[in-house]
Amino acid sequence: MSVPTRCWVLVFAILWWAVPPAHAETRYVSDVLVINLRDAPASGAATIALLRTGESFEVLDTQGTYLRVRTPAGEEGWVTQQYTTAETPKAHVVASLRQELAQVKKQAAEAEDERARLQAELRQIEESRGAAAKSAAQELSTARKEAQDSARQYQQVSEKYEALLSQSTQVLEITAERDALRDKSAQLEAQVRQLDGELASVTRSSLVTGLAVGRGLVLVGWVLGSTSRKKKSRFSVG
């Protein structure tokens, strides 16, 4: 290695140790299709990986025309600074815009689906309210009819109650009259039995008297007959 080259390497080393790493900065490959990610800040250093246009990396350090970077895959190396830019590449901008547009479309579709769902729910609620109102009207009509029927039945029951109450008063009167008639009938039956006894006694007395009278009449007739026969026989003898 020549003396100037060694001097430059020494200078780069001193600068690398002396200058603190810059704040994390994101850069992109620009203007070329592919650049080399090398293991040292030199054009002849070994290539670690190839970085394509639009790929990003994190800047860790600066050394002359080279940048020490770290890729999203975690690979660290050196790239030529002139082929990088801090500005977002148009392709990335377009891709980002497309992604944002796709996201917006997705959100719009989701919002539309949500709107449709809410409208469906609203229609369902309105239909449900309509059905509930119709059902309530039917229930009200049924309740009114039942109330009218109940009032009519109450009137009928009241009339029956009044009739039964009136009949119950008559029943009590009839029951009292029946009890009085039953008592009177019992008294009459007792009188009849008494009269039957008296009649039987009188009948027996009359029968005895009749028999005695009959016997007396028979005796008198017999006496009279005997007397008459005696007189006839006496007259016929003289």
C-alpha positions in Angstrom: 0.0 0.0 0.0 1.4 3.4 -0.9 2.2 6.1 1.6 -0.7 8.5 0.4 -3.1 5.6 0.7 -1.9 4.7 4.1 -2.3 8.3 5.1 -5.8 8.4 3.9 -6.7 5.2 5.7 -5.2 6.7 8.9 -7.2 9.9 8.4 -10.4 7.9 7.8 -9.6 5.9 10.9 -9.0 8.9 13.0 -12.2 10.6 11.7 -14.2 7.4 12.3 -13.1 7.3 15.9 -13.2 11.0 16.5 -16.5 11.9 14.9 -19.5 10.4 16.8 -22.1 8.5 14.8 -24.8 10.7 13.3 -28.4 10.4 14.3 -30.2 7.5 12.7 -31.1 8.6 9.2 -33.0 6.7 6.6 -31.7 6.8 3.0 -32.7 5.0 -0.2 -30.9 3.7 -3.2 -31.3 6.1 -6.1 -30.5 6.6 -9.7 -29.0 3.1 -10.1 -30.5 -0.3 -10.2 -28.0 -2.0 -7.9 -25.2 -0.8 -5.6 -22.7 -2.8 -3.5 -22.9 -3.1 0.2 -19.2 -3.6 1.1 -17.4 -4.7 4.2 -15.1 -1.6 4.1 -15.2 1.9 2.8 -13.3 1.1 -0.4 -14.2 0.3 -3.9 -12.3 -2.9 -3.8 -13.7 -4.2 -0.5 -15.7 -7.4 -0.5 -19.4 -7.2 -1.3 -21.7 -8.3 1.5 -25.0 -7.7 -0.4 -26.6 -5.9 -3.3 -29.0 -3.1 -2.6 -31.5 -2.2 -5.3 -33.2 1.0 -6.2 -35.7 2.0 -3.6 -34.3 -0.1 -0.8 -33.8 1.7 2.5 -31.2 1.4 5.1 -30.1 3.1 8.4 -27.0 5.4 8.3 -24.7 4.5 11.2 -21.6 6.5 10.2 -20.0 8.6 7.5 -16.4 8.2 6.2 -15.5 10.3 3.2 -17.7 9.4 0.3 -18.9 6.2 2.0 -21.7 5.6 4.5 -21.7 2.9 7.0 -25.3 1.5 7.0 -27.5 -1.2 8.4 -30.2 -2.9 6.2 -33.6 -3.9 7.5 -32.3 -7.5 7.4 -29.6 -6.5 9.9 -26.6 -6.5 7.5 -24.1 -3.8 8.1 -21.6 -2.5 5.6 -20.4 0.5 3.4 -22.1 2.1 0.4 -21.1 4.9 -1.8 -22.8 8.1 -0.7 -23.3 9.6 -4.1 -25.7 6.8 -5.0 -28.0 7.4 -2.1 -30.5 10.1 -1.2 -32.3 11.3 1.9 -35.4 12.0 -0.1 -38.0 9.3 -0.5 -37.9 7.9 -4.0 -40.8 8.6 -6.3 -41.4 4.9 -6.5 -41.7 4.7 -2.8 -43.9 7.7 -2.8 -46.1 6.2 -5.4 -46.1 2.9 -3.6 -46.9 4.6 -0.3 -49.6 6.6 -2.0 -51.0 3.5 -3.5 -50.8 1.7 -0.2 -52.5 4.7 1.5 -55.1 4.8 -1.3 -55.7 1.0 -0.9 -56.0 1.6 2.8 -58.4 4.5 2.2 -60.4 2.3 -0.2 -60.5 -0.4 2.4 -61.6 1.9 5.1 -64.2 3.4 2.7 -65.4 -0.1 1.9 -65.5 -0.9 5.6 -67.3 2.4 6.2 -69.8 1.6 3.4 -70.3 -1.9 4.9 -70.8 -0.3 8.3 -73.2 2.2 6.8 -75.1 -0.6 5.1 -75.2 -2.6 8.3 -76.4 0.4 10.3 -79.1 1.1 7.6 -80.2 -2.5 7.8 -80.3 -2.3 11.6 -82.2 1.0 11.3 -84.7 -0.6 8.9 -85.0 -3.6 11.2 -85.5 -1.3 14.2 -88.2 0.6 12.2 -89.8 -2.6 11.1 -89.6 -3.8 14.7 -91.1 -0.6 16.0 -93.8 -0.9 13.3 -94.5 -4.5 14.2 -94.4 -3.5 17.9 -96.8 -0.6 17.3 -99.1 -2.9 15.3 -98.9 -5.6 18.0 -99.6 -3.0 20.7 -102.6 -1.7 18.7 -103.9 -5.3 18.4 -103.3 -5.9 22.1 -105.1 -2.6 22.9 -108.0 -3.6 20.7 -108.1 -7.0 22.3 -107.8 -5.5 25.8 -110.7 -3.1 25.0 -112.9 -6.0 23.8 -112.0 -8.1 26.8 -112.8 -5.1 29.0 -116.2 -4.8 27.3 -116.8 -8.5 27.6 -115.8 -8.3 31.3 -118.1 -5.4 31.9 -120.9 -7.3 30.2 -120.2 -10.4 32.2 -120.0 -8.3 35.3 -123.4 -6.8 34.5 -124.9 -10.3 33.9 -123.3 -11.7 37.1 -124.7 -8.6 39.0 -128.1 -9.3 37.7 -127.9 -12.9 38.6 -126.7 -12.0 42.0 -129.6 -9.6 42.5 -132.0 -12.3 41.3 -130.4 -14.9 43.5 -130.5 -12.5 46.4 -134.2 -11.8 45.8 -134.8 -15.6 45.4 -132.9 -16.2 48.6 -135.2 -13.8 50.4 -138.2 -15.6 48.9 -136.6 -18.9 49.8 -136.3 -17.8 53.4 -139.9 -16.7 53.5 -141.0 -20.0 51.8 -138.9 -22.0 54.2 -140.4 -20.2 57.2 -143.9 -20.8 55.8 -143.1 -24.4 55.1 -141.9 -24.8 58.7 -145.1 -23.2 60.0 -147.2 -25.5 57.8 -145.2 -28.5 58.9 -145.8 -27.6 62.5 -149.5 -27.1 61.8 -149.6 -30.3 59.9 -148.1 -32.1 62.9 -150.7 -30.6 65.2 -153.5 -31.6 62.8 -152.1 -35.1 62.6 -152.0 -35.3 66.4 -155.6 -34.1 66.5 -156.6 -36.6 63.9 -155.0 -39.4 65.9 -156.7 -38.1 69.0 -160.1 -38.0 67.1 -159.4 -41.5 65.7 -158.9 -42.7 69.3 -162.0 -41.0 70.5 -164.0 -42.3 67.5 -162.8 -45.8 68.1 -163.9 -45.5 71.7 -167.3 -44.1 70.8 -167.7 -46.9 68.2 -166.9 -49.5 70.7 -169.4 -48.0 73.2 -172.1 -47.7 70.5 -171.6 -51.3 69.5 -171.9 -52.5 73.1 -175.0 -50.4 73.6 -176.5 -51.7 70.3 -175.8 -55.3 71.3 -177.4 -54.7 74.7 -180.4 -53.1 73.1 -180.7 -55.8 70.6 -180.6 -58.4 73.2 -183.2 -56.6 75.2 -185.4 -56.3 72.2 -185.0 -60.0 71.5 -185.9 -60.8 75.1 -188.9 -58.5 75.1 -190.0 -60.1 71.8 -189.6 -63.5 73.2 -191.6 -62.5 76.3 -194.3 -61.0 74.3 -194.4 -64.0 72.1 -194.7 -66.3 75.0 -197.4 -64.3 76.5 -199.3 -64.2 73.3 -199.2 -67.9 72.9 -200.4 -68.5 76.4 -203.4 -66.2 75.8 -204.3 -67.9 72.6 -204.2 -71.2 74.2 -206.4 -70.1 77.0 -209.0 -68.6 74.8 -209.1 -71.7 72.7 -209.7 -74.0 75.6 -212.7 -72.2 77.0 
